[in-house]
Amino acid sequence: MSINLIQKDSDEAAKSGTPSLEIELALFILKLKNGIWLAGIPSWLFGITDRSLAAFADGYISALEVFQLFTASFFFLSWLYLRPENELNNTQAYLCPTQDQRFELKKRHMISQEYILPFPYLCQIYHLLNLKHLETIHKFSLNNLRVINISSFQPTVGGGIIKFQTVLESPLNALRIWRQPIVEVDLILHTPYTIELSIPVYNGKRITVMFYALPLTQSEHYLFIEIYSDLDWPKPILQILLHCASCLTLFEDLPYLRNLYEKNIERLFNVSLASNHQTMLLFKRFVELYGSNPKAPKLIEGSNS
């Protein structure tokens, strides 16, 4: 079985997007509402002034004229209260992040990698959600890193969040250069196809890895990896290190994924058979929500090419 390895340039993946047609239309409507509101103020003032001059023209104010003035004043105050300016500003901030926010996201983006792997999608999910693989499959690349404690587990609507502590047992572990011996790592199941791994490094700075796994066929899946970080390292050097680390971990994954493929992988996604071990809590949550038949998403355009 051949493996189609495709790596995207990180600059292309980090390009800031332009607002969609829907967003532009929503902003246009809000600006139009704001313009109508502003134009309405002199109209209401003209109406109130006109009725006031008409009421006092004959030196006598009738009950009907008082009612008309009161009604016009009430609607004018209501018009002022319905000012849409704040709504416009809030919507712009929500729909269109500021240039600073987009720049910060692009600044934190380090690398992107794409793979088409000749293994079922469920093999990748089982692998990513099984915490023990950090100790076994990646024993070499992580230099005997150990999972020592599950700090917390929180189910969510579409998945869950598990926090676990890892320790660097080997005194020669290169990771000791910049991280504490024991740190708390976050693993988040966002959707049946999106998994996030967030790793603290030092001084509140983190490396965040986003995994997007999508089934292509019964025996093939698409894996897209994005890595973000706010480390104050020279970006080209950090990108090289992360590319090498990501490729190394994938190389370690291949024999394990092939072994899972040769077994009855769908059997592991049976609710009654799913392990209750703490390191498998997030995997068990996936099984409870989706089993072995999550609703397939739309395939990525050109992914089969």
N, C-alpha and C positions, 0 to 999 in steps of 0.2 A: 504494500500500500504506500503510495507516495503522499508526501505532505506538501501542500502548497503554502509556502510561507511568504506573506506579503507585508512589508513594513512601510508605513506611511511616514513622510517627513513630518516632524513634530510641528514645524511652522505652519504647514497646511492645516493640520488638525486644530491648531490653536487660533486660527483666524477668527476674529470677532465677526459675528453675523450681523446683518442689517435687519431692521424691523420687518416683520412679515406684512403682507397685504392687509390681513385682519387687524393688526396692531395700528398700521397707518390709518386705516379707515376709522378705527375707534378714536384715535387722536384727532382726526379731522372732525368727527362728529362732536367731540368735546369742545374743540376750539370754536366750532360753529355755535354751539350752545352758549359759550362764553361771550361771543360776539353779539348774539341775539339779546342776551341779558343786558349787555352794556347799551345796546341801541334802545332797549325798552325803558331805561331810566329817563332820558329826556322826553320820551313819548308820554310816560305817566305824569311827569311834571307839567308838560304842556296841557294834558287833560285836566289835571287838578286846578291849574291856573285859569284855564278857560271856564270851568264850571264856577270857580270862585268869582270871577269877574261878572259872569252872567247872573249869579245869585245876588250880588250887591248892586247891580246896575240900576234897579228900580228902588233901592233903599229898603226893600222888604225881603226877608228870607222865609220861604215857605218850608213846611215840614218835608215836602218832597225834595227840595233843594238841599236841605240838611242831610237827608238820607243819601242823596247822590254823592255829596262831598265826603260823607263818612265812608261810604262804600269805596269810592275811588282812593281815599287815603289808606283804607285797610288793605286793598289790593296792592298799592304801591309799597307799603311796609312788607307785605308778604313777598313781593318781587325782590326787595332788597335782601330778605332772609334766604331766598333761594339762590343766592349767588353761587355759581358753579366753579369759581376759580380754584378753590381748595380741591375739589373733586378732580379737576384737570391736572393739578400738580401732583396729587397722589397717584392718579392713574398713570401719568407719565413715569413716575418713579417706579411703579409696579411693573408696567409693561415694558418699559425701555430703561434698562439699567444705565447709569451714568457712564460717561467715558472712563472715569476713574475705576468704576467697578469692572468694566469690560477689560481694561488694561490690567487690573490686578489679577483677574482670572487667567488672562493670557500669560501674564508674568509667572504665575505659579505652574502653568502647564509645562511639563518637562518632555515627555515622549509619548508616542502612540505606536502601537504595534497591532497588526492584523494577522490572523492565522486561519486557515481552513484545515481542520484536523479530521483524519479518517476514523473518528470514534463517535459513538452516539452522544448526543447532548447531555443525557443523564449521567454519563461518566464524568463529565466536567463539573456538573452540579454537585455530585457526591464528593468529588475531590475537593472542591473549593469550600464546602460547608463542613468537612470533617477536620476538626482542629488537630487531630493526631498526625495528619500528614506533615505538619510543620516539624515534627520530631523524627519522622521516619523517612518520608520521601525526600525531604529537603535537609536531611541530616548533614550532608556535606556542605551545601551552600550556606546554611545558617550555622554551621560549626557547632552542632549539638545544642541548639536552642531547645529549651524545655517549656511546656505549658504546665504551670504549677497550680493554678487556681482559676475557677470561673467566678468572676466578681459579681456579675449580674446578667440576667436574661430578661428581655422585655419583648413580648409579642407585639406586632403591629398589624394593621389591616392587611397589608400586602406581604408581610414577612416577619422580620424580627431583628433585634439588636442584641448581640452577645458581647460582653466585655470580659476579657481574660488576661491573666498576668503571665508574662514569659520571663524566664531567667536565662542568663548567659552563664552556663556552667564552666565552660572552658576558659581558663585564664588567658589563653592565646587567641580568643575570639576577636577578630578585627573590629566587630561592632562596639566593643568596649571603648574604643577611641572617642566616640561621641554620644553614647547613650548610657543611662543608668543600668546597673546590673539587672534590676527588676522593673519592668514597665507594663502598663495596662494598654492592651491593644483592643480596637473595636472592629468587629466584623458585622456587617449590616446586609441583610437580605432586603433589597428595595422592592424588587419584582421577581417573578420566576426566571427572569433573564438578566438581572442586574445585581451585582454583589460588590460591596465596597469594603476594602481593608484599610484601616487608618492606623498608622504606626507612629507613636511619639518618638522623637529623636533627642532633642535637648532644648532647654529654655522655651518650652511651649511650642516649638516648631515640629511639624509633622510631615510624613510622606503618606500620601493617599493614593491607593491603587483602585481603579474602577475596572471591574471585569464585566463585559457584556458577552453572554453566551447565547447563541441562537441556533436552533436545530435547522439543518438544511435538508437532510434526508434521514432515513432510519439509521444510517451508519456514518453520518458526517455532521459536523457542526462548525459554526463560525465563532471565533473567539477574537474579541476586540479588547485591547488593554490600553488604558490611559493612566498616566502617573502624574500627579501634581505634588508640588512641594514648595514650602516657603523658606527652605534652607538658604542661608547667606553664603553659598558657595558659588564659584564661577559656573555659570549655567552650562557652557560647553562640556566642562569636566564632569559635572553632575549628570548630564545627559548620557555621556559615554558610559559612566558607571552604571546608570540605571538600565541602559540598553543591554549591557553585558550581564547584569544581574537577572533581568527578565528573561533573556535567552537561556541562561544557565538553568533557571528554575523550570523553564519549559522543557529543556533537554532532560531534566530529572523526572518530569511528569510523564514523558512519553511511555516508558516501560510500564508504569503503573496504570495509565489509561488503557494501554493495550491489554493488560491483565484483567482489568474490569470489563473490557469489551468481550473477552473470551468467556467471562462468567455470565450468569443470568442477572444482569444489572437491574432489570425491572423488579426482580424479587426484593431488592433492598428498599424499594419505594413502596412497599406494602406497609400500611399503617400499623398493623399488628406485629410486623417483624422489625420495625424501625427501632434502633437501639435507644435505650433510655439513659445512656451514659451522658454525663454533663458535657463532654466534648462534642456530643452529637445533638445537642438541643436545637441548634439552628437548622440542622438537617431534618430532624424530626418535625419541626415547624413547617418546613417546606413540604414534607410528605403529607402532613395533615391538611395543608391548604391545596396542594396541587397533585399529589400522588405521582404517578408516572405518566400522566396525560395532561400537562398544562396546555392551555389554549395557545396554539402556535401563533406567533406574531407574523406580520408581513415580512417576507424575506427581503433582505437588503439588496437594493438594485445593483446588479453586476456582481454579486457575491459568488455566483456560480461560474463566473467567467475565469 
